[in-house]
Amino acid sequence: MVTMHWNYRDLFRACRLGFSAKKIWMQSVGLVLGGVGYTLLTYLAYLASGVPVAAVWERFTLIPFFDPYFASPEATINLHWWSWIIWGIGILWFLAVALVTATAVAKVTIEQLKGDDFFEVKEAFRFALSRFGVLVAAPLMPVLFAGLITVLGLILSLIGAIPVFGDLMLGLFAIPAFAASLFVVYLLVVFVFSLFLVPVVAGLTRNDSFDTLFEVFSCVGEQPWRLVVYSVVLGVLSILATGILGWFTLVAVKYGSGVLHVFAPAKIANIASGGPYYLRLSLPSWCPLYRLFGASDGTFLSGELLADGVGQNIAALLVGFAAYAVLLFVIGYGAAVWNTGMTLIFAILTKKKDGKNLFEDKEIDELLPETEIEETGTKQGSC
């Protein structure tokens, strides 16, 4: 078992613990599954409004965004309401896969910190899928409660339209309405943190949805400053770690490209153009970065496909897939650092507020789902 400091110093372990082939692979699988589902549903959303697939590919390639100003900020496309719903389902799919992946990484991390470096990826994902109901319900509850309060506010607004009586009711409920609004803001804060903490709690405890959400409320309510500061520190570490790995990756790509250019510079240049061409990212016009970092059409990381002939075009396409694999490797590491760090943050906050060490076998056995305990006992008995 790893010796912990139980403070911010433990967060720096995330960069080392996250640099694991197993965790990077898990995050990459999650990004691929989530990304494929999102891409297919976004293309389907455009198609449902009559936009040709070829036009969407020309504008966005593999990472499409839903944009009513498809051609330019002045040219509006009539996107049907059901297309927006399909696109929203695509976003929810990506988010659901991300939550399951984060839970699986948290499970692997806690087993690693307990001393088991060989916990299987398959077992981690199976465990995460068994907690899917909690992963969906726990973050959804504060949103639903905030929506209920908003509906009550709308009812009060409707009553306020009544002459005289409505005026009195608005004045009478002014302070309760302010308190309710403040509570809605608090619920939205809890919702944001629940997206990061619920996968960790679901991965480490046998709590149901209400108890899982209670753990999030407990962290936000009892350890707010530590939660915020530790999250910011972890975010900086994740960005720095991703940037450093990205720099080394870029140097490696340039070195390999330079070696291949020695005997066939023109052909290699044509084939290598497939990487930036297929990696290009086009931002939607509603994105604040559309004009700031993009070209006139919001496109950056773009390139021109120079491949000539069938062979070079096929090779360029394969290079494009390879470029995405390298990108997944870099982003997967950053995501692994983040999810590993969130596991450490929850463990630290639990130690601070409850005095529990989640890395001790006794504590984990008390928190694991009953089915997991039975499986563990069966395995030990068979040995």
MOQUIRA-V771013 format. One record per backbone hydrogen bond with DSSP energy under -1.0 kcal/mol. CO is the residue of the C=O (numbers start at 1). NH is the residue of the N-H. If there is no record, write none. Layout:
BEGIN
CO/NH ; CO/NH
END
This chain:
BEGIN
7/10 ; 8/11 ; 10/13 ; 11/14 ; 13/17 ; 14/18 ; 18/20 ; 20/24 ; 21/25 ; 22/26 ; 23/27 ; 24/28 ; 25/29 ; 26/30 ; 27/31 ; 28/32 ; 29/33 ; 30/34 ; 31/35 ; 32/36 ; 33/37 ; 34/38 ; 35/39 ; 36/40 ; 37/41 ; 38/42 ; 39/43 ; 40/44 ; 41/45 ; 42/46 ; 43/47 ; 44/48 ; 46/49 ; 46/51 ; 47/50 ; 52/56 ; 53/57 ; 54/58 ; 55/59 ; 56/60 ; 57/61 ; 60/63 ; 68/70 ; 68/77 ; 77/79 ; 80/84 ; 81/85 ; 82/86 ; 83/87 ; 84/88 ; 85/89 ; 86/90 ; 87/91 ; 88/92 ; 89/93 ; 90/94 ; 91/95 ; 92/96 ; 93/97 ; 94/98 ; 95/99 ; 96/100 ; 97/101 ; 98/102 ; 99/103 ; 100/104 ; 101/105 ; 102/106 ; 103/107 ; 104/108 ; 105/109 ; 106/110 ; 107/111 ; 108/112 ; 109/113 ; 110/114 ; 111/116 ; 113/2 ; 120/124 ; 121/125 ; 122/126 ; 123/127 ; 124/128 ; 125/129 ; 126/130 ; 129/132 ; 131/135 ; 132/136 ; 133/137 ; 134/138 ; 136/140 ; 137/141 ; 140/144 ; 141/145 ; 142/146 ; 143/147 ; 144/148 ; 145/149 ; 146/150 ; 147/151 ; 148/152 ; 149/153 ; 150/154 ; 151/155 ; 152/156 ; 153/157 ; 154/158 ; 155/159 ; 156/160 ; 159/162 ; 162/166 ; 163/165 ; 164/168 ; 165/169 ; 166/170 ; 167/171 ; 168/172 ; 169/173 ; 173/177 ; 174/178 ; 175/179 ; 176/180 ; 177/181 ; 178/182 ; 179/183 ; 180/184 ; 181/185 ; 182/186 ; 183/187 ; 184/188 ; 185/189 ; 186/190 ; 187/191 ; 188/192 ; 189/193 ; 190/194 ; 191/195 ; 193/197 ; 194/198 ; 197/201 ; 198/202 ; 199/203 ; 200/204 ; 201/205 ; 208/212 ; 209/213 ; 210/214 ; 211/215 ; 212/216 ; 213/217 ; 214/218 ; 215/219 ; 216/220 ; 217/221 ; 218/222 ; 219/223 ; 223/227 ; 224/228 ; 225/229 ; 226/230 ; 227/231 ; 228/232 ; 229/233 ; 230/234 ; 231/235 ; 232/236 ; 233/237 ; 234/238 ; 235/239 ; 236/240 ; 237/241 ; 238/242 ; 239/243 ; 240/244 ; 241/245 ; 242/246 ; 243/247 ; 244/248 ; 245/249 ; 246/250 ; 247/251 ; 248/252 ; 249/253 ; 250/254 ; 251/255 ; 252/256 ; 253/257 ; 254/258 ; 255/259 ; 256/260 ; 257/261 ; 259/262 ; 264/268 ; 265/269 ; 266/270 ; 267/271 ; 268/272 ; 271/274 ; 272/275 ; 273/277 ; 274/278 ; 275/279 ; 281/300 ; 284/287 ; 287/290 ; 289/293 ; 295/298 ; 298/283 ; 299/295 ; 300/281 ; 309/313 ; 310/314 ; 311/315 ; 312/316 ; 313/317 ; 314/318 ; 315/319 ; 316/320 ; 317/321 ; 318/322 ; 319/323 ; 320/324 ; 321/325 ; 322/326 ; 323/327 ; 324/328 ; 325/329 ; 326/330 ; 327/331 ; 328/332 ; 329/333 ; 330/334 ; 331/335 ; 332/336 ; 333/337 ; 334/338 ; 335/339 ; 336/340 ; 337/341 ; 338/342 ; 339/343 ; 340/344 ; 341/345 ; 342/346 ; 343/347 ; 344/348 ; 345/349 ; 346/350 ; 347/351 ; 348/352 ; 349/353 ; 350/354 ; 350/356 ; 357/360 ; 360/364 ; 361/365 ; 362/366 ; 363/367 ; 364/368 ; 369/373 ; 370/374 ; 371/375 ; 372/376 ; 373/377 ; 374/378 ; 375/379 ; 376/380 ; 377/381 ; 378/382 ; 379/383
END
